[in-house]
C-alpha cells in the first residue's frame, strides 16, 4: 500500500513538474508582416468587401486592435521602427531604401538581438528593404552587413521590394543560385549596354508600367533600377508567395524543439502584384485583390503548420502591415478600375504615403492559443511598442526608450495604452494624442499626382477629433485654440527629446 502511494505521489509530482515547465516555457514569437495591406482589406474589421477567412479566424480567436499603428506611412521606416523599437525620424537614414546601405546600425538594439540574448533562434523570411552593405554592394560575394549582422541567425530575403532590382533571393548574405560564371551587376544610375527596359522595349512587357517602373525587364515586368547577369538566380514572381511560405514552414519545423522568433515578412499586396495562377481572378478585383486572398491563404497554411507541430499553445502570433493601402502604385493592374465597393482604408482618410489616419492605422492582431481571449480593443498601440512588450513577455531586461511596455494589452486587450504617437510620412511628422490628431503645416501637394492619395499636407495646422470625426473631415484648428496649443507643446517635446 505504501509502495503504491509512493508511486502515485511520484506520478503526481512528475505531472506537476511537467505542467510548471510548460507554463514557464518562453513562447515562440512570429510576426507576420504584410506589405501595403489596409485596415479595410481584412474582413474581420468589417470595413471592405474582400474575404480573408484565415486572418479572420486568428483575429476573432485573438485580440483585434482597431487602433493599431505602424510608425510610418511607408515601408522602410516602419520596418526600422518595428525591429529597433525606435522612431525612424530620429535616424536621417531611415527613409525608403533603394539599393542603399543598411539603415540599421550593427551596434543598435534590435528585436532579434533581444531574442538571441534570451536563447532564442531567430530568422527573417521575406522582404527586407532596410538596405544592405556599406556603400556599393557586390552581389557576387558575401553581402555584409545585412540581417545576420543585426541578430538574425537565419535570413532568406528579397533585398528591397518586388518592383526593384536585383530580382534575386539572398540567403545568409549570399545570392541564392548565383552562377559564378554569370556574375550579377546592379545599378540605380544608368543602364548596362544592350539591356532592354520598359521604356525602350514595351513589346516585352506582360504588365504595363504606369509611373516610375520603367527600367530593367525581368519576367516581363519592368522594375526600378538596372541589372545584368545572374540569370539562374532570378526569382519567379508568381511563385514568390509559395517560396517564402515554404521557407517559413521549413524554419518552424526545423526549430520546433527550442524557442524561436520568426519575422515572416510578406510581399503582398505590394506592386507588382503577381498572384499565382491558383489565385488569379479569384477576388474579382484584379491582381491586388487576388494577392490579398493569396496572402490570407499563406497565413492559413502557416497556421496549419503550427497546429500540426503542436506549437499553437506556445506561440504568440502577431499580424500587421507596414503601412496603409494604395491602389495605383506604379503599374496598370486594374486596382483602381476593379475596386468596386471595396474600401481598403475603411472609414479612414488617406493611405500609403499619407499623414492622415489611413497612412498608419493598419490591421493589428495578436493570438496565443490558451492565453489570448477573443476581444476587440480600441486602445492605442504601435508596432514600436512590440520591442518592450515582447521583451517583458519573454522576461528580457533589454528595452528601448521609444517603445512602451504594452504586454498586458498585447495579451489581454486591456490595460495600459500608449498616450501619444508621432506618425511619419515621407519625412514629415504628425502627433496622435488619445483621440486627437495634430498635423503641422507642410509645403507640397495635397494629393499625390500618381497614386491619387491625400497626403495630409496643408499650408496651415490641421486638428482633428477622431472620436467625433474618425474620417477627418472637419479641421477644428479655429475652434480649438487651447487644444492646439496643448498638442503642439506635446509634439515639440517628443520630437525634440
N, C-alpha and C positions, 0 to 999 in steps of 0.2 A: 504494500500500500504506500509506504514511504517512497520507494523507488519510483512508483507510478506518479506520485505527486511531484517528485523532483523532476521527472521527465516533462510533466505538464508545465511546471513552472519554467523550466529551461526553454520549452517551446514558446511560452508566452513572452519570455524575455527576448528571444530571437525576433518574434513578430514586432515587439515594441521597438527594438533596436533598428529593425528594417524600416519601420514607419518613421522613426526620427531621422534616419538617414535620408529617406525620400523627402521629408518635409524640409530638411536643411540644405538639400542639394540646390546649387545655384541653377537658375533656369537658363536654357538656351535662349538666345535672342535673335530674332530675324526681323530686319527692317526691309519691307517691300516698298520700293520707291518707284512710283510711276513717273512718266515724263510728259508734262503738259496736260494732265488729267484734271478736269474741272470739278468743282463742287457739285454741279448738276449732272455730271457724267456717271455717277454711281447711283443706281436706282434706290438704294437703301435710304437716300436723302430725300426721296420723293419730290424731286425738282424737274428732272428731264424725262424723256420717253425711252431712252435706252434701257436694256435689261441686263444687269450684271449679277446673276444669281450666286456666283461663288463668293464674290466680295460681300454681297448682301448677307450671306449665311454667317460669315465671320463678324460682320458689323452687328447683326441682330443677336448674335450669341455673345458678343463682347461689349465694349464701350464705344459708342459712336459719338464723336465730338463734332458739334455743329459750329464751334468757334475755334477750330484748329487752324494754325497758320504755318506756312513756310516763312522763312525770314525775308524772302525776296520774290519778286515777280519774274525772275529769270533763273536759269538752271545752275550755272557755276556758283554764283553767290549762295544759293540755297544749299547746295551740296557742301560747300565750305562750312556754312553755319551748322549744319547737321553733324558733320564729322568732327568739328572743333569745339562746338558749344560756344562760339564767339560770333559777334555781329560781323558780317562781311565788310561793312562800310568802314570798319576800323583798319582794314587792310587794303591799301590802294591797289594791290594786285588782284583782289578778289572780284574780278569782273568776268564777263563771258569769255571763256578761253577758246582760242583758235590757234592751235599749233604752238602754244605758249609754254614757257617754263612752268613748273609746278607751283601753284599758288599757296599750297600748304607748306610751311617751313618744317623741315625734318625734325626740328627741336620742339615743335609745338605739341601741346596735349591734343590727343585725338581719341575718338571712341575706341578704335581698335587697340590703341596702346593701353587704354584704361582696362579693356577686357583682358588683354595679354598679361597685364600685371596681376590679374586675378586668376591666372592659369587657364584662360580660355584659348581655344583655337579660333582664328579669325580669318574671314575670307570676304572678298568682294567679287561678285559675278555680275557683269553687265556694263552699263555706261559709267565712265569715269568723269571726263570733262572738267578736270581740275589741273590740267597741264601735266607735262612730263619733262624730266631732264632740267638742265640749266643751259639756256641758250639754244643753239641749233641742235636738233635731235638727229642722231644717226640711228636709223631704224634697222640697220644691218648688224648691229652688235647689241649688247645688253643696254637697255634704256634705264637710266637711273639719274636722279631719284624718281620714284614712282610709288604706287600704292604699297609695295612691300617695305618701303623706307619710312612709312608713317604708321606702321602697326599691323598691316595685313600679312598673315602667314602665307596666304594664297591669293592670287589675283588673276582673274580672267576677264579682260575688259575690251571694250572698244575705246580707243584713245580719247576722242572728243564726242561727236554725235554722228548719227547715221547719215546726215547730209554733208559731212565734212570728210576730207581725206585725212589720213590714209584709211581706206576701207579694208582694214585688217584687224584681226584679234591679237591681243598681246597677253601672253601667259607668263607671269612672274618675270616680266621685264623683257621678254623675247617675242618677236613677231612669230605667231604660230604658222607653221608650214612654210616658212620662207626658204626658198631655194637659194643657196649661196651663189649659184651661177646666174641668178636673175635678181640682182640687188634692187631694193626699193628706194626710190627718190621722191621727196616731198618738198613742195614749195607753196607758199601763200603769196608770193610776189609776182612770179612770172611762169608761163607755161614752158614745158620742155619741148624740144624740137619734134615736129610731126605728131603731136599728141592731140586727138580730137577733143573738142569742148562743146558744151551745149549751145554756144553762140555760133561756132563755125560749122558744126555738123548736126543740125537739128534732126536730120533724117535718121540718125542713130538712136534717137530717144524713144523710150516707151512711156515716159512720163514727162510732160512738158513743164519747163520751169516758168515761174511767174515773176519772181524777182530774186536777184542775188545768187541764185544757184545755177550758174551757167558755165562752170569751169569743167574739170575733167569728168569724162563719162565712164562710169563703171556699172555694169549690169543694166545698161540702157537708161541710167539716171545720171544727170549732171550734178556735180557737187560744188561745195565751196572749197576752193584751193585746187592745186595741181599735183598729180602724182604720175610716176612712171615706173614700170617694172613690178616685181613681186607678184607675178600673175598667179602662182599657185597658192599664195596666201590670201587672195581676195575672198571676202565673205560672200555668202549668198543672202541677199536682202530678205527674200521671202522665207528663208529658213532660220532667220536670226532669233525669233522668239523661241522656237523649239531648241535651238542651240544653247541659248543661255539657260533655259529651263532645265535641260538635261545636265548641264554643268552644276547648277544649283542642287538638283536632286542627288547627283553623284556625291557632291560635297557633304550633304546631310547624311547619306548612308555610310560614308567612309568615316565620319566623325561622330557618329551617334553615341559612342560609349564614353564621351567626355564632353564637358560643356563647350559650346561653340557660339560665336557671333557671326552671323551671315548678313551682309549687306547685298540684297538682291535688287539690283538697280536696273529696272526695265527700260526699254527704249520706247515703248508705246505710250501715248499716241503721237509722239514727235514725228515731224516730217523727215524723210519721205515715208509716207505711210504705205507699207508693203505687206499686207496680210498674206499669210499662207493660203494657197488655193482652198483649203478646208473652210476658211472663214470668208473668202471673197464673196461679197454680195449678201452676206447673212444679216446685216443690220438694216439694209435699205437706205443707209445714209452715206454710201460711198466708203472709200478706204478708211476715213477717220473712225467712223462707227465700227467698221469691221475689225480694226486693230484693237479697239477697246474691248470688243467681245473676245478677241484672241487673248488679250491680256488677262481678262477675267477667267478664261479657261486655264491659262498658265497658273494663275494663283490657285485655282481649284485643284490642279494636278500637284502642285507643291504641298497643298494641304493634305491631299491623299497620301503622299509620301510620308509626311509626319505621322499621319494616322496609322499607316501600315507598319511603320517602325516603332509604334507605341511611344511617340515623343510629344504628343499634344499636351499631355498632363504636365510636361516640364519644359514647355517652350512658350515664350512670350512673343507674339506676332504683332508687329506694328505696320500698318498700311497707310501710306500718304503719297503726296505728289510734290514735285519740286516747285511748281508754280501753277497759276491758273491756266485756263484753256485759251486756245487760239484756233481759228479756222484756217484762213489763208496765211500760211507761214512760209511761202516760197515756191509752191508748186500748184499747178492746176490739177486738183484731185476731187473736185465736186463737193468739198467740205461745206462750202457756202451754199451751193445750189441745192444740195440734198438734205440740208439740216432739218427741214420741216418744222415741226412743233417742238423739237428738242431744244433745251436751254442748257448748254454746257456750264454757264456761270450761275445757273439757278436764278434767284431773285436779285443777285448782286451785280453791281455795276463794274465794267471794265473786264480785264482778263490778263493774260500774259503781257508783260511789259508795263503794267498799269499800277499807279499808286492807289487807285480805287480798290474797294474791298475784294473783288474777284481776282485781283492780281496775286493775292497770297492766301485767301481763305480757301482751303482745299479739303478734300476728304482726309480724315484723320481718325484712325480706328486702332484700338488695342484689344487683344484677345489672348487669354491664357486659360485653357480649359481647367475648370475647377477652381479658378481664382477670380477671374473677372466674371461679374454677373451682368446679364443683359441690362443695359442702361444707355440713355441718351443724355449727354451733358452739354450744356451751353456755356461752360466755363472756358475762359481764355487760356489756351496753351499753344506754345510754339515748338517747332522742331528743334530750336536752340535748346529747349528745356529737356530734350531727351538725354543730353550728356549727364547732367546732375541727377536726373530722375533714375536713369539706368544705373548710374554709379551707386545710388542708395539701394536699389533693388538687389544688386549683387554684393553689397556691403563693401564697396571700394571707398577709399578716402580721397581719391582723385576727383577734383571739382574744377569748374571754371567760373569766372566772375559774372559772365553774361547769362549763364544758364541758371534757371530756377529748379530747385528740387520739388517737382510735382509728382513724385512717385505715388502718393496716395490717390491723386487724381487719375493717374495713368492706370492704376489697378482697380480703383473703386468708382471712378467717375464723379467723385465728390472730394471735398477738402479744399486746400489752398489752391488758388489760381494765380496766374500772372496778372499784375495790375496794369503795367504799361508795356508796350512793344513798339520798337522802332521798325517800321516797314521800309523796304528799299526796292527801287525800280530804276534800273539804268543809272545808278549812282546818286539818285535823288531819294530823299527820305521823308517819311511822314510819321506821325505819332498816333497810335491807338491806345486809348486810356479808358478802361472799362468799356462803356458803350459809345464813347466819343472818338471821333477821328479828326485830327488836325493835319491839313496839308499846307505847308508853306508855299509862297509864290515861287513859280519857276518859269523861266523863259522856254519857248519851244512850242511845237504844235500840240494842240489839244487832242487831236486824233491822229493815229499813225496812218501815213499815206497808203502803205501797202496792206497792213493787217486789218485796218479799219477798227482798231481797238482804241477806246477812250483812255488816254494815258494819265489823266488826273492832273494835268498841268494847267495852271492859270496864272495870270499876272497879279492876282490878289490872293489873300488867305482863303482857305476853304475850311468850313467847320460843319461836321455832320453828327447828328444824334442817331445812332443805329437802332436804338430801342424803338423810336417812333418812326424812323425813316431808314429802314435797312437797305433800300436801293439807292440811297444817297442822292435824292432828287432835290433836296432843299438845303441850300447853303445858309447856315444860321450865323454867319460871321457878324452881321449887322445887329442881330437881335441878342446875341450872347457875348457881349464885350468882356464881361467878367470871366466867363468860361474860356474865352480865347486867351486872355492874359494868364489864367491858371495853367492851361495846357501848354502854352508857349514857354512858360517857366520850366515845366517838367521836361519838355522836349529839349530845351537848351541844356538842362542839367545832365540828361542822359548822353546826348551826342558830344558834349564837351568833357565828359567824365574821363 
